[in-house]
Amino acid sequence: MNPILLWFHQLGSPPTFDRFAARWAPWGYGLGVLVIAIGLYGALFQVPADYQQGDSFRILYIHVPSAWMSLFVFGLMAFYSAVALVWRIKLCEILAMACAPIGAGFTLITLATGSIWGKPMWGTWWDWDPRLTTELILLFLYLGVSGLYHAIDDRRAAARAAGLLAIVGVVLLPIIRYSVVWWNSLHQGQTIRLFGSSSMDESMVAPLVWVVVGTKLWFVGTLLARARADNLRRESGKRWVAELAHGGRA
């Protein structure tokens, strides 16, 4: 068997995944916080004020990475759900369901920071703009997936039902992405691109890259920690969990 495939196969073992998550989750948290801090320092103290928006534009260094993560996490959740439904891989069920509350958090931050930025720019906290409305629907989808998962006692049946909702809901992602192109939108079009030309000055893009990378690292740490906790709950009656609880090695 290919060494990489063998590693993934072994990682599907609950004790092996527990050791993997316990080892790497703190690294994801730690590196994520450090990289985000570097990016925010640059955004707050090194980047000059925008010539039109002044200092209020700095909230975009939180808003934009959160918005990108809200879409990325949902797509990843749908991918894990599809793999779990097709191949019945329990670890993918766990990872998919661990994505839901994290993605909901990023989506909530996106909506909150967008409203804070929109008040001085648009003169209102909220407008039923296509981009804002579809992002709000995304939040409801996240909450629906999480709520459905916790509403069914059978963990595997719950993951399959919630995963199916995630797979169906993935059609919303391109609608959110292209809403400012397809409809007359109050929300500004895409001005920030990590790859390709951006209308922002290069000095303003660099801190954004740091925050984007940092949120990805923080997400990895959080995903592993949440998945590990769910894995331990599912395996709570197994001998290796009892040994782990008493200080032994799984």
Disulfide bonds with the S-S distance in Angstrom:
none
